[in-house]
Amino acid sequence: MTTPVTKQGGFIAFVERMGKRIPDPVIIFIYFLVGALVLTALIGGLQFETHGAAGVPVVHEIKNMLARENVIWLFDNALLANWLGFGGGVLGVILIVMLGVGIAEHSGLFNAILKKVSRGLPVNWLPLLLVFIGIMSLIATDAGYLILIPLAGLLYAGLGKNPLIGMAAAFAGVSAGFSANLIPATPIDVIIGVNAKVFAEAQGVPFVNAAGEALTPATMHYYLSFTFISTFVLAAVGAWVTLKFVAPRLEQKPYTVPTDLQLSDFDVTPAEKRGLRASGIALVLALAAITGLALGPLASFTNAAGQQVTPFLNNIILVITFVFAAVGIAFGVASGKFNSMLDIVRAMVKQMDTMGYILVLTFFCYNFWGMSYSGLGAYITYLGANALILLGLQQYPVLLLIGFVLVTAIINLFVGGLTSKWMLLGPIFIPMLYIVNPAMTPDLVAAAFRVADSATNIITPMMSYAGIILAFMRKYNPELGFGDMIAMMLPYSLAFLGVWLLLLVGFFSFGIPLGF
């Protein structure tokens, strides 16, 4: 018999206690903003020197942001420049891609795809395919957690096996493999990539890869490269962990199957089948239209200054949004979910309802990072870079990479939310690590963050879906506690973190591009 959650102790209880003591990220950035204002008043006028282009010394001076002229600057820039205009309109880019995803999600397309694919899985390949589909469910946002994981339990129950085996494999793919995928320009790619570009350029770090080639924010980890290959590697690792560690242990544990649970609850309905056929046709037509755009109006060309211009790649986010919208509308109309244009509008509005927290977070976060005007951000980077150089780490970029991954993985145990952590860590570490060693390019640091942020999701009670997944699992084992669930998922977390980090180090060491 397992221990009830109320009696958990040790490391799990420590993580829970610490997590509850950490304020909401919005509150953290409010504290940071107030603290930065006070700090600039205390050290205003402080000068320090960094190396600029071609090694030319650049003298910086901290501005007192409570001085009259700087208070005026704060008010003049709080809304447009620091928030809505941050990074050339990062917030708008994030919101526009969510419109297309919202149409596809609220049409029911993602749910139908998961049910269709999951119900047809061959028994011998279940662990591998559950992890793989879990990873791919990133584009379906909540559907991976709310449909695939309970369905995986039912599939294993139908085979006479412990349902927790299937649920663990699916949970590992959905959450620990969160940042891997085969589809480019997902909302996560946009949030990480576009902000990475802003963080880099704000402190003079070139937004290029190791070969000096300009990066496209939404695809800097794609094109048959790091994130693409990671999807297959993690699926194989997840299947191996399931078969070698998780399944043998859980097969010895008792479980119950409630009589009210039916596999037929996850059948694809006739309406959904019509929708899937229609969305398939829409996908073909959308891809044909995109091809026409890529070869026609949006084709690359050389401008009068002799520079290569790539309109298609520059607008890849709008292109992907168009694809999501096209297949979502086709599914919704054919399945009967969308009966008028107003239904499509409602789907977009419903998706925007989920973005309210992002708007609040970015207002305080972007205004805090707008304080780089004071020189405080450059000063923090200067201090951190000098500390790492004093330790001699500039000669060991692999150690810098590993260290950043481990630090982020530990922070992820206590602070949930990819966006808030990236807003906190990205502006500090992207310029800092580049200054210490120019091999630490923005795309490499961002990839390291994605590895760390994903791998430890499944072993922290601070993850937003942890309680929901525990409730799903308790249908088969009512005595299951957080500690039991985390112990079950720990082999996946360690394996994903270790193998994924080795893969990233391999890409870096052999100079393989992470994306484009």
N, C-alpha and C positions, 0 to 999 in steps of 0.2 A: 504493500500500500504506500502510495506516495504521500508526501507531506503537504498539508493544505497551505495555500498561499499566505494565510495570515501568520504562519509560523516560520516564514523564511528568515534566514539570518545570513551572516557572513557577507561575502562579496556582493550578492544580489541585493541584500538589504542596504548595503552601503551605497550602491549605485542609485537605488530608489531614493534614499534620503538626500544624497547630494543633488540628484536631479530636481527634487522638489524645492530645494533651496535656491536653485538658479532661477533668476527672474525670466519672464518672457523676453524673447529677443527684442521686441519693440521697446520694452522698459530698459533693457541693457543699452540700446543705442541712445535713448533719452539721457541716461546717466553719462554715457560717453560724450554726448554733445555738450552737456552742462560742464562736465569735467574738463573738456578741451578748452572751453571758453575761459574757465578759471585758470587753467595751466598756461594759456597764452598770456594772460594778464600777469602771471608771476614771472615768466621767463621771456616776455616780450623784449626784443632788442638783441637777444642772444644770436651770435653769428657762428656759422660752421661752414666748412669747406668740403665739397665733393668734387669728383672728377667728371667733367663733361665730355663732349665729343672730342675725339683725338687726344684725350688726356688733359685737356685744358681745365685748370681749376675754376670752379664755380662757387662763388660765395653766396650763402643763403642767410637770411635774417628772419627770425620769428616775429610775426606781427602780433601786436596786442589786439585781440579781437573785441575787447571791450572799450577800445578807444572810439571816439565819436565817428570818425570816418569809416571805421570797420563795422560798427554797429549798423550804420546806414547800408553798407555793402551786404550785410547779412539779410536785412529786410528786403532790399532790392532784388536779391537773388534767390530767396528761399523757395518761391513757387516755380518760376520758369527755369532759370539757369540750373539751380541745384537739384530740383526734383524732376519736373516734367522734361527739362532739356538735358538732364544728366547724361553724359556720354553720347550726345547727339540724339537723344530720344530713346534710350534703352527701354524705359517703361512701356512706351508705345509698341516697340517690337515684341516685347513679352506678351502684351495684351492681344495683339493682332493674331499671333499664332494660336492663342487660346480660343479665338473665335472659331477657327476651322476645326480644331480638336473638339470644341464644344458641340458643333453640329454633328460630327461623327459619333461622339459619345452619347449624346442625348437622343439620337435617332435609334439607339439600341444596337448599332453595328458592332461595337467592340464586344458586347456581351454575347451576341450571336456567334461571332467568330470564335470566341473562347469555348463556347459550348460545342460548336461544330467540330472544332479541332480536337478537343479533349475527349469527346465521346468516341472518336474513331482511333484512339491510340492502341497499338498492338501491345499485348500484355508483357512480352519480353523486353520491350523498350520503354516501359512506363517511367522508370526513374529518370532516364536521360531526357525523354520528351517532356516530362513534367517540369524539370528544371529549365529546359530550353523555352518552353511556352511561358513559364513564369518570367524569364528574362525579357521575352518579347512583349509581355503584357504591360511594359512601361508606357506604351502609347495609349493604353486603355485606362490609365490612372487607377481608379478604385476597383475596377473590374477584376484585376488580378487577385487582389486580397479577398473580395467579396464573392467571387464566383469560382475561380480556379482552385483555391485552397480547399473550400468545403467540397467541391466536386472531386478533387483528388482523394479526399477521405472516403467518399462514397464509392469511387472506383475500386479502391483497395478493399473496402468492406464487401463489395460484390464478389471479389476474388477469394474471400475467406481469409484475408490478411489483416493485420492491425492497421486501421485507417490512419493512424498517426504517422505511419511510414510515408504514405503518399502526401499527407499534408505537410510533413517536414520538408520533403523534396520540393514541393511547389512553393512553400514559404521561402526556402533558400533561393530559388530562382527569382521570385517576385521582389524580394527585399534585399538580399545580399548581392544579387546580380543586377541591382537596380540601374547602374550606370552603363551597362553593356547593352548593345542593341544592334540590329542590322539596318534600321531605318534612320537616316540622318535628319537633322533639324527638328528633333522633338522639342517640346517645351524645355526639358532639362538642358539640352544642347544649347538652346538659345540663352537661357538664364546664365549658364556657366560661360559660354563663349563670348557673348556680347559684353558681359561685365568684365571678363578677363581682358578684353581689348581696352576697355575704359581704364581699368586699374593699371595696365601697363603704360599706356600713353600718358596718363596723368603724371607719371614721374619719369618720363623720357625713355622708357623701355621700349625698344622696337617690337612691334607685334609681328614677329616673323618666327619661322621654325629654325632648327639647327643649321639648315643649309642657307639661311638668309632669305628664304622665300616668304612672301606675304601670306598671312593666314586668313581664311574665311571663318569668322567666329562660330557659325553654326555647324561647320563641317570639319573643324580642325582635328577631330579625332576619328574621322571616317575615311571612306574610299578604300575598301579592302585592307584596312590597316588596323590600328590598335583596338578600337571599340568593336569593330567587325569581328576580328579574330578572337577577341575576349569572349564574345558570345558563345562560340563553339568550345573554347577552352574551359570556360566555367561550367557549361552544360556537362561536359565530360567529367570534370572534377566533382560536380554535384552528384552525378550518377555513381561515381566511384565511392564517394563518402557514404551515400545511401546504402549501397550494396555491401560495403566492407565494415561499416561502423554502426550506422543507424538501424538498418533492418535487422541484423542479427540480435541487437539488444532489445528492440521493440517486439520482435517476434516471441520473446519470452515473457512479455508483459500481458496481463489480462486486459480486456476491453469489452465494452458493450456497444450494441448497435440499436439505437432507439427505433421503435416500430414505426414512428411517424416519418422517418427519413426515407425518401424514395428517389431512386436514380432517375425516374421519369420526370422529376421536377426540373431536371437540367436538359431535357430534350429540346431540340430545335423545333420551333413551331412552324406550321405551313407558311404563316405570314413572314417569319424570319427567313425561311428558305427562299421565298420570292425576293425578299430584300437583298439577300446575299447574291442571288443571280444578277439582280439589277446593279448592285454595287460593283460586281466584277466587270460588267460591261462599262460602267462609268469609269472604272479605273483604267481600262484599256483606252478609252476616249481621252481621259485626262492626260495619260502618258503620251498619247499621240499629239495632243495640243502642246504639251511641254516640249516635246521634241521639236515641234515646229517653231516654238519661241526660241529654243536654244540655237537652232540653225538659222533663224531669221532675224527678227527685230532685236533679240537679246544675245546675238552671236558676239563673240569677242572681236575686238578690233584694235588697231594701233592709232592713237590720237595724234594730233599735230605735233605734240612734244616728243613723239617717239615712244610713248608709254603704252603698255598693254592694258586695255580696259576690258573688264569681264562683267558685263551687265547681268548675265544669267546667274553667276555665282554671287554677285553683289545683292541679288534679289531672291536668293534661294529660299529665304523664309516665307516670302509671299507665295512662291511657287508651291512649297510644301503645304501651306495653308489652303491653297486652291485645291490640291489633291484631296485633303481631308474633307473639305467642304463638298466637293463633287461626289465622292463616294458616300458621304453621310446623307446628303440630300437624296441621292438615288435609293439608298436603303430605306430611309424614312418614308419616302413617297410609296415605294413598292410594298412595304410592310404595313402601311396604313398608319404609321406613327405621325407622319406629316401630312395633313390634309389641306394645308394652305400655307402661303408665304408667312403668315403670322406665326405658325408653329415653328418654322425655321428661325424666325426672329426670337421667339421665346427660348429656343434651345441656346442661342448665343447669349441671351440675357441671363439664363440660368447658369451658364458657365462663368459669366462675369460676376455673378453673385459669390462665387467661390474665390474671387480675386480680391475681395475687400481687404483681407488681412495683408496681402501683398502691397496694396496701395498704402496702407498705414505704415507697414514696415519700411517700404522704400522712401516714404517721406522723411522719416527720421534718419534712416540709414544714409540716404544720398545727401541729406543736409549735413550729416556728420562728416562724410567723406568730402563734401564741398569745403570743409575746413582746411583742406590741403592748400587753399589760398593763403592760409596763415603761415605755411611752411612747417607746420607741426608734423604732417605726414612724412615729409622728406627727412625730418629730424629723427623720427622713429625708425625709418628705414636705415638712416645713417648709423644710428646706435646699434641696431640689430646686426647690420652687415659687418660693422667693425668688431662686434663681439664674436661672430662666427669666424672672421679672419684671424682674430687673436688665437682662436682655438686651432687654427691651421686647416680648417675644413674647406677652404677654397681649393685645395689640391685634391679633394676627394668628393667630387660631385655626386657619386653614387651614395655616399654616406649622407649627404644633404638630402637626397631624394628619399632615402629610407627613413631618415629622421623625420622629415615632413609627413610622410605617410603614417608613421607610428603616432606622432603627436595628434594628427587629425583623427585617427582611429580612436584614440583615447578620449578626445573631446566629444566625439560622436556618442560615446556611452552616456554622456551627461546632458548634452544639448541636442535636441531633435531639430529637424528641419534643414534640408539641404541649402535652401536659399539664404537663410539667416546666417548659417556657418560660413558660406562662401562670401557673403557680404562682410563678414568679420575677418576672415583669414586671407582672402584673396588680395585685398589692397595692401596688406602687410607683406605677405610672402612672395608675391609675384615680383615686385621691384627688389625686395631684399635679397632673395636668392639669386636673381640675375646679377646684382652688383657683386655678390660674393664670387660667383662664377657664371660668366655669360652663356655657358652651356645649359644653364637652367632657364630655358626659354618659357614664355607664358603658356604655350600648349603643353609642355612637359609638367609644369607645376599644376595646371588645371587637371591633367590626367591623373596625377598623383592624388589630388584631392578626391576625384571621383572614385578611385580605388578604395581609399580609406573610408570615405563617407558611406559607401555601400556595404562593405564587408562586415562591419560591426552592427549593422541595423538590427540583425536578428538576435542579438544577445544583450539588448538593453530594454528595460521596461519603459524607457523614455520614448521609444518609437511609437508614433501616433496610433498604429494599428496593433500594437502588442496585446492590449487588452481584448480586442476583438478576436484576434487569432486564438488567444487562450480560451475564449468563450466557445469558439468553434471546436477546439480540441477537447474541451470538457464534455461535449456531447458523447464522446466515446470513453472518457475517463474523468468522471466528475471530481475526483480528488486531485487532479493535476494542478500544480502551482506554477508561478512564474519561474521559480528556480528549476523545476523539472523541465519546463519548456526551454529555458535557456541552456540547460545542460544538454538537452536533445539537439539544440541547434549549434552548440559550440564547435563540434567538429567541422561543420560547414564553414563557419566564420573563420576559423584558423586556416583551413585549407584554401578558401577563396582569397584571404588576405595574403597568404604566403605565395601561392601560385601566381596570382594576379600581379603582385609586386615583382616577382621574378620575371614575368612577362614584360612588365614596364621597364625594368632594368635592362632586359635583353634588347628591347627596342632602342633604348638610349645608348647602350654600349656599342651596338652594331650600326648606329646611325640610321635606323629605319624610320622613315617619316611616320608620325602618328596619324596624320590626315592631310588635309589640304586647305 
